[in-house]
Amino acid sequence: YGKRVMCYYTNWSGYRQGEGRFSINDIDPNLCTHIIYSFARIQGNGLATTEPNDPEMYKQMMALKEKNPDLKVMLAVGGWNHPAAPFTQMVSTEQSRAEFAENSYNFLKQYGFDGLDLDWEYPADRGSPPEDRRRFTQLVEQLSAKYKPQGLLLSAATPAPAAKYDSCYEPEVCQHLDFVNMMTYDYSGPWERFAGHNSPLTAQKESVQNMLQKPACTPDKLNLGMGAYGRTQQLVDPSQHAIGSPSTGGGPAGQYTGESGFLSYYEVCQKIKEG
């Protein structure tokens, strides 16, 4: 299969201070085959921006294609902090899904995007009713019918652990998607009370094996997620630092990202440099 490197760019990266700031102008347009601008939000049965400067940022993102004409730029909708209710309302009927397919298509075309990445975290979970598992399949089926004839891409970001994936998605959902972006990270973190690995190799292998058992989830559709960050935990006893050692929560917040239990790649590099 041909190489596919899909890179997420978050629209708050440009707000960070000092060396932590990362703007669209800092992106190497030849590093990735696809860039996914994150995030838009659900508003009614359509898409809406989340930041006042998003339209200008969209223009800057599209300008990267001047340096790499083969680059595909997609838009992600949702994210961890997006509430479930707007998604649930939007998928609730065939008519509301059809309206979203039409409205989202117009939004993508208006700003020049090559496709949509559905980052609903998650159907039938975190405040979303069980019925949304089926309705998500119906949504991607209707979106695919609208997008594919017009050459637009459709992908979904999904949890990787088998039990979580199977509880949120029907087996046939893959057949309506061009790609599945597996979130093969956050297997462990400060929400637990023992030290664990953020992205363990064995767990990733099990997740992929589970996906390959689904209809139409062929290897060429699966993208393995690689988080450019680390999870940190405060150990109960610093001398006990093996996997499984007791912990009490997240480690100190990073200088630039400011979130307990989380360090960006460049913050990890900074700590290594400081010894």
C-alpha positions in Angstrom: 0.0 0.0 0.0 1.1 3.5 -0.7 2.4 5.6 2.2 -0.3 7.8 3.9 0.7 10.2 6.7 -2.3 12.0 8.2 -1.4 14.9 10.5 -3.8 16.7 12.8 -3.3 20.4 13.3 -5.2 21.9 16.3 -6.5 25.4 16.0 -5.4 26.4 19.5 -1.7 25.7 18.7 -1.2 29.2 17.5 -2.3 30.6 20.9 0.6 29.1 22.8 3.4 31.4 24.0 7.1 31.5 23.1 8.6 28.4 21.7 5.4 26.5 22.3 3.6 28.4 19.6 3.0 26.5 16.3 1.3 28.3 13.5 0.2 27.0 10.0 3.3 28.8 8.6 5.4 26.3 10.6 4.0 23.3 8.8 6.2 21.5 6.3 3.6 20.8 3.6 5.7 17.9 2.3 5.8 16.0 5.6 2.2 14.8 5.4 0.0 13.4 2.7 -3.1 14.7 4.5 -3.5 17.5 7.1 -6.6 17.5 9.2 -7.6 20.9 10.6 -9.1 20.4 14.1 -11.8 21.2 15.1 -15.1 22.4 13.7 -18.3 21.8 15.7 -21.8 20.6 15.1 -24.4 23.4 15.0 -27.9 22.3 14.2 -27.6 20.1 11.2 -24.4 21.7 9.9 -20.8 22.6 10.6 -19.6 25.7 12.4 -16.3 27.2 13.3 -15.0 27.1 16.8 -12.6 30.1 16.7 -13.2 33.6 15.3 -10.1 33.4 13.1 -10.9 29.9 11.7 -11.9 31.2 8.2 -8.6 33.0 7.9 -6.8 29.9 9.1 -8.6 27.8 6.5 -7.1 30.1 3.8 -3.6 29.7 5.3 -4.0 25.9 5.3 -5.2 25.8 1.7 -2.1 27.9 0.7 0.1 25.0 1.7 -1.2 23.3 -1.5 0.8 25.8 -3.5 4.0 24.2 -2.2 2.6 20.6 -2.4 -0.2 20.2 -5.0 -0.8 16.6 -3.9 -1.6 17.6 -0.3 -5.1 16.8 0.9 -6.6 19.1 3.6 -9.5 17.7 5.6 -11.6 19.2 8.4 -12.2 17.4 11.7 -15.5 17.9 13.6 -15.9 17.1 17.2 -13.0 16.3 19.5 -12.8 15.1 23.2 -14.4 18.3 24.5 -17.3 18.5 22.1 -20.6 17.7 23.8 -22.6 14.7 22.8 -26.0 16.4 22.5 -25.4 18.2 19.1 -24.2 14.9 17.5 -27.2 13.0 19.0 -29.7 15.5 17.7 -28.1 15.7 14.3 -28.1 11.9 13.7 -31.6 11.4 15.2 -33.6 11.2 12.0 -33.0 10.4 8.3 -34.0 14.0 7.5 -31.6 15.6 10.0 -28.8 13.4 8.7 -29.6 14.3 5.1 -29.6 18.0 6.0 -26.2 17.5 7.6 -24.8 15.7 4.6 -25.9 18.6 2.4 -24.9 21.4 4.7 -21.5 19.9 5.6 -20.8 19.3 1.9 -21.5 23.0 1.2 -19.3 24.1 4.1 -16.4 21.9 2.9 -16.7 23.2 -0.6 -17.0 26.8 0.5 -13.6 26.7 2.2 -11.8 24.3 -0.1 -11.5 21.2 2.1 -10.9 17.8 0.6 -13.0 15.9 3.1 -14.4 15.5 6.6 -13.0 13.6 9.6 -15.7 12.6 12.1 -14.2 12.8 15.6 -17.3 12.1 17.7 -16.0 10.8 21.0 -18.1 8.6 21.1 -21.4 7.3 19.6 -23.3 5.3 22.3 -20.9 6.6 25.0 -20.1 9.6 27.2 -23.7 10.9 27.2 -24.7 9.5 23.8 -27.6 7.0 23.9 -27.2 3.4 22.7 -29.3 4.2 19.6 -26.5 6.4 18.3 -24.3 3.3 17.5 -26.7 2.4 14.7 -27.4 6.0 13.7 -23.7 6.7 13.3 -23.6 3.9 10.6 -26.6 5.5 8.9 -24.8 8.9 9.1 -21.6 7.7 7.4 -23.7 5.9 4.8 -25.5 9.1 3.9 -22.4 11.2 4.0 -20.6 8.7 1.8 -23.4 8.8 -0.8 -23.2 12.6 -0.9 -19.4 13.0 -0.8 -18.0 10.2 -3.0 -19.5 11.3 -6.3 -18.0 14.7 -5.7 -14.6 13.4 -4.8 -14.7 14.3 -1.1 -13.0 12.1 1.5 -14.7 10.7 4.6 -12.9 9.4 7.7 -13.6 8.7 11.3 -11.3 8.9 14.4 -12.1 5.9 16.6 -11.0 4.5 19.9 -8.6 1.6 19.4 -9.3 -0.8 22.3 -11.5 -3.6 21.0 -14.1 -3.5 23.7 -14.5 0.3 23.4 -14.7 0.2 19.6 -17.2 -2.6 19.5 -19.5 -0.9 21.9 -19.6 2.3 19.9 -19.5 1.2 16.2 -21.2 -1.4 14.2 -19.0 -3.9 12.3 -20.0 -2.6 8.8 -19.2 1.1 9.4 -15.8 0.7 7.7 -17.4 0.1 4.3 -18.7 3.6 4.1 -15.4 5.3 5.2 -12.3 6.0 3.1 -10.1 5.8 6.3 -10.3 4.9 9.9 -8.0 6.9 12.1 -7.3 4.6 15.1 -6.5 6.4 18.3 -3.8 3.9 19.3 -2.8 6.0 22.3 -4.2 7.0 25.7 -4.3 3.4 26.8 -3.1 4.6 30.1 -2.8 8.0 31.8 -3.4 10.1 34.9 -7.0 9.0 35.2 -5.7 5.7 36.5 -4.1 4.9 39.8 -1.1 3.0 38.5 1.6 3.7 36.0 1.0 2.5 32.5 2.2 3.0 28.9 0.4 5.6 26.8 0.7 3.6 23.6 1.7 0.0 24.3 2.8 -2.2 21.4 0.9 -5.4 22.4 -2.4 -3.5 22.9 -2.0 -1.8 19.5 -1.5 -5.2 17.9 -4.7 -6.5 19.5 -6.6 -3.4 18.4 -5.5 -3.8 14.8 -6.4 -7.6 14.8 -9.9 -6.7 16.1 -10.4 -4.1 13.3 -9.3 -6.5 10.6 -12.1 -8.8 11.5 -14.6 -6.2 10.5 -16.2 -6.2 7.0 -14.4 -3.8 4.7 -11.8 -2.8 7.4 -9.0 -3.7 5.0 -5.4 -2.7 5.9 -5.4 0.1 3.3 -8.1 1.9 5.3 -6.5 1.8 8.7 -4.3 4.5 10.0 -2.4 3.9 13.3 -2.4 7.0 15.5 0.9 8.2 17.0 0.5 10.8 19.6 3.3 13.4 19.6 3.1 13.8 23.4 3.5 11.8 26.6 1.2 11.1 29.6 2.7 11.8 33.0 1.7 10.4 36.4 2.7 11.3 40.0 4.1 8.2 41.7 3.1 7.3 45.2 6.8 6.3 45.8 9.3 7.7 43.3 11.6 4.8 43.9 8.8 2.5 42.6 8.6 3.4 38.9 7.9 0.2 37.0 4.8 -0.4 35.0 1.9 -0.9 37.4 3.4 1.1 40.2 0.8 3.1 42.3 0.2 6.7 41.2 -1.9 9.5 42.5 -2.8 11.5 39.4 -1.2 13.6 36.7 2.4 15.0 36.8 3.1 18.7 36.8 1.8 20.7 33.8 4.1 21.5 31.0 5.5 25.0 30.5 3.6 25.6 27.3 0.7 23.2 27.2 -0.3 23.9 30.8 -2.2 20.6 31.4 -1.4 18.3 34.3 -0.6 14.8 33.2 0.3 15.9 29.7 3.6 16.9 28.0 4.0 17.7 24.4 6.9 16.2 22.4 8.9 19.4 22.6 8.3 19.6 26.4 9.6 16.1 26.7 12.6 17.0 24.6 13.2 20.1 26.8 13.1 17.9 30.0 15.6 15.5 28.5 17.9 18.3 27.6 17.7 19.7 31.1 18.5 16.3 32.5 
